[in-house]
Amino acid sequence: MLSRVADALYWMARYSERTQTNAHILQVQLLNMLEQSGQEHDYIDHWEAVLNICASKEEYLANYTAIRVNPLIDYLLFSEKNCNALHTTLRAIRENARITRDSMPTELWEIQNAFYLTQQQDILTRERPIPLFEIQAFLQEVRKTLWMETGLIEGTMDRDLPFYFLQVGKWLERAEKTMRMTLIILEQLKLSDISLLEADGTFLLELTAAKESFLRKHRQTNLLTVIQYLVQDEHFPCSVMFCVKKIDETITAIEHDSFSSRFLTLHSNISSLVLAIDHLDFWQMTVVETITVLEERLRQCIAFSDTFSVIYHLYEPSIQP
C-alpha cells in the first residue's frame, strides 16, 4: 500500500474520531448550559474546560476579548482561525476520503461527500448567531453520519492494511482525547483547591460518553473512581487501557513478522505504555501527582504516535480553506 494512501487513511480516522468526540462534547455542554440557567459562573467554567479540550484557550483569547457563549460556539464550530473547528475537521475527513476512495467502500465516500456538500454548507451560510436548537440538530447529524461510517468500516471492509491503518488512527486519537479531557478537569480542580476524593466526576463522565456504562458498575461518581475507570478499565471502549491494547493488537496485524525492527520498536513502546497505565495507583496520589503521571502517559502516547508516523511515513496534511 502506498504511504500516501496509508497517510490519508490514518488521518481520516483521527479526524473522524476527533470530530465525533468534539460534537458530543459540544452537545453535552449546550444541554448543561440550559440546565444551569441562572448559574452563569458554573457553565462558563464548563465552557472554559470545553474550549481547552476542543481547541486552545490561548488561541481563542488572541482573537476574542473574553469567553462568551455565542462567539465561543462559532469559534469551535466554524472559525477559520481554529484548526480544530468542526467544519475544518469535516473537510479534512472528506479530503482524506477522496484520496483513499479505491481502498474503502464506495458508499462510505458517497456518505461523506454528500454530507459535506449539503448539511455542512447549509449551516455555514446561516445568519449568526445560529439558534441553539439548530446547532444541536447539526451536531446530532454529524454524529449520526460518523456512526454510519463507522458501521460501514466495521461491517464491510476487508481486514487488511487499509482497515488496520484506520484502526490505529481511531484508537490513538481516542486514547489521547480521553487523557486530555481528564487532565483538563483535574487542572480546574487543582485551581479550585478541592479534594480529589470529594469532587464529583459526573461532568467528566458526560464528556467522555461514559456515564451509562460507568453507572452499571459503580454507584458513586466521585472523580477518583471515574478517573480510574477512564484510564484503567479494560472493557470500556473509550478507556485509555482499552485503546492502547487495541493498538497493540492492530500493530501485530499490520506487521506479520514479529521479529522485524518495525514491530519490535512499536510493540515495545506500546507494551511499556500498557504496563505504565496498569501500575497506576490513583488512591495513593494527590491531585498534583495525578496530573503529573497522566501528563507523562499522554506524552508517552504522543511519542508512540510520532514513532508510528515516522516508521510508516505518515505526516499530518495541511488543511486548506
Phi, psi and omega in degrees: 000134180297143180297330178296321178288316178301319178301313182293320178297314180300313183284331174298318179294319180294315179293324178297313179296318180296317181294314181297317180294315180295323177297318178297315181300317179294321176299315179301314184289324177297320178292317179299322181298319178293321181288335181262025179306129183092355177240062188301323181300318181296312185283337173292321174301318179293322177297324178296320176296316179299318179299315180291331178284316187268343182206229180214124179299320181296316179293322178298313183289345174286343181245343181228152185281331183203166177279107177234144192300307186297310177296329179292317177299315179298320180296316183286335183262316196232347189293132175289346179279350181249111183291347177250015174301149187300318182292332178288316180289328174296321177295322179295321177301312183296317182295319178290326176295322179299319181293329187253023185304328182281352184251004183221165178301138180303322182297329179296313178298318182298320179295313181297315182294316181295318180296316181298317186283340183251285187300313184292313181296327180297313183287332179294333183271357183283152180292140179268151351285143179283135178306143185299324181293329177287323177295317178300317179296319179296314180298320178294322178293322176301311182294319178298318180297316181290327174298318179298318179294319177299319178298320178295318179297312183291327188266341187233345183276140172298148177275076177226195189304314179304317180297316185288327176292325173299318183295316179300316178300316181297310186290325177295314180299318183293317179298314180296320182294318179298318178293321179297316179300316180298316181295319180298315179296320178294322178298318177297322179295318180298320181294326181271356174058046178257144179298135179298325182291332184267342185289149180269136183258014185300316182299318178295321176299319179294318180297322183268007182055037185249359189299311183297314180296317182297316184290344173289337186249338185227147181267331183249147182253037176295146191298325181298315178295321179297315180297316178301318179296313184289334182265319193248348182296133184271357186245337181280123189295349177254003178287153181297317181299314179302314184296313184291329176291324175295322178298317179300316178299319184290322177300319178298323180288325180289314183259101182290336181266107183286359177250004179289153181296326179295314180296314183298320179294310183291317181296320178298317181294315183286327177295323177296322179292319178300314180296318181297321178290318183297329185272001180289136176237090185295335183290343181258009186247151169278173177301314182297318179295321178297316178299316182298313183290325178291324174297322177295317179294323178295317177298323178296319179293317179295322178298320176297316178302317179295318180296316178301317181295320180292315182299319184255011176058052180251119182230130185300127181284152172287145183254109182272140177301000000 
